[in-house]
Every structure is written in C-alpha cells, then in structure tokens.
Amino acid sequence: MAAILLVEDDLDLREEVADFLRGEGHTVREAGSRREFRALMAAEPCDIAILDRRLPDGDGLDLISEGRAAGWRCGFVLMTARDAAAERIAGYETGADHYLTKPVRLDELAVILKSLARRLHLGAHWRLNLALGLLQAPNGKKVELTGLEAAFLAILGAHLNQPLDRRQIIQDLGRDYLSYDPRNLDALLRRLRRKVREDAGADLPVQTRHGLGYVLVEALVPD
C-alpha cells in the first residue's frame, strides 16, 4: 500500500476520496491548497500525490514541475474537470503519471494507484509488528525482537528523521534515567544491528548522531 498525499480544495470530495483510499489500505494525508501540499511534503515525502488542478492558490500542475525539478520520486495523479486533449498532453509533458477527469470513478482510481505502485516498486518498506515482536526488512525477511528492542524501534519510529537523545529514549522506555546506565542503550543497538544484519541481510536504518543521540532514517510501517 502507498503513502498518499491528496490535494483537493472541495472538502466533501476530498473526504470521500480519502475515506475510500483508507479503506483500500493506503495511508492518506490531506491538503486543500498548494501551500499546504508543500508544507506536508517538506515534513514527509509521499509515495503518490493526487492533485486537483484548480486550487485556491494556483494550478496543481505547477506542483509537478516543482517536484520533478526538486527530484521528488513520487508518482503524480491529476484530477481535473478539464477534459481537452491539450490539457491532458500538458499534464503528461509536465510529468504526471495519470490524468483523471472529474467526476472521478473511485474504482478506476484504485486500479490506477495499484498500477502506479507496482511501477514505482512501492510496498518495500521496513515493517514493525509490536504485538508479535517482529521486524520485517524491505527484502521480506523477518527478525524476531525482544520486547525492549521492539519498544526502542517504536520510539524512534514515532520521530522519523528526528534525532532523539538517550535521556528521552530511556524515559520513553519507562526507565529511570538517573539509575539506568546509558551504555546499556548503546549495547542494545549494537546487538540489534548485528541481529538484523545476520537474520535479514540488511542494515538497520538507525544512525548514531554524536552529541544528539539516535535517529531512524527510514519509515517503519506498522504491521
């Protein structure tokens, strides 16, 4: 399933499409303008952006130009009431992957997203199952975790790309910072990295930032 950013200023239509996509298993964030879209993309890039062309602050097509120039690797689907061939050609030339005319058929949108996800090789994510204590690497191999290891990854996963210092992690783990030896946290991460490398043949996407703490640099999808 894909992480989708839906940009549509018609609130009723946006909610209808967003609810449908969530029912299909996608993760959906919503925006009503180009400004909101840029802010959400800056916070966390998406896999696929679904854009209305006629937005309150300009043409959604311009966002595709910006994205391609900036090197965004997401897919783009345009929704518009404009059905002229010239409009479609302009969309594809700008970098749109698909072009849908309103009123949008949701079943058609679902098929388009599945096709686009396959083409973009989406779905290859790190996945964390807290209940079972399992970490799945993008290559599909699974690693059994201790409760402490799973909790540690969940804490980092809630702060993607944000370094967390040892004190915050220790406290979030429910430990007393004054009595807990921070070296135990370092040892936990070393064991976890080794386990993931041996069992999954992959490198755990957790980096040590000296003076700052630890940071997860790839999303952990709940499983």
C-alpha angles and dihedrals in degrees: 000000000000138000102237131194110201117199114191128135095204099090096199093051092043093052092047093052094041093051091049093050093048088052087055089057100258125135108237133195119183135217133175101199144026090256092056090046092054092049093051093046091050090053095046129349118233132223095229131013119205108200134190110215098215106060128162093252101039148300116332088214089073089063089063091053090050092047096049091047090050092050098249108169097201125116121251127216118184123209117195145150089225108101101171116127090234090057092052092047091051090051095051093044090053091054107269114152096203137009122209125189120218133277083058119214106224094208089055091049090052092054092047092052092049091050092047092047090054091049092049091045092236123171096057096117138133107264128199124199105191095182093056097031094236131143117196119201121216088258089063097250116134131221124201112229134200116236090255093050092049092048091048092054092045090055092051090044091059089059104043113190091359116115112232120202121229093251093059093046093048091050092046088053087059095249128133106251094208094056100032116093107230088210088071088064091052090050091049091055093047091053092045093050091049092047093050092047093049099041101035104022090232137109116249108243094232118116130195112229108197111233091009108059130231131338133192108221100185126051121258109217114211111243 
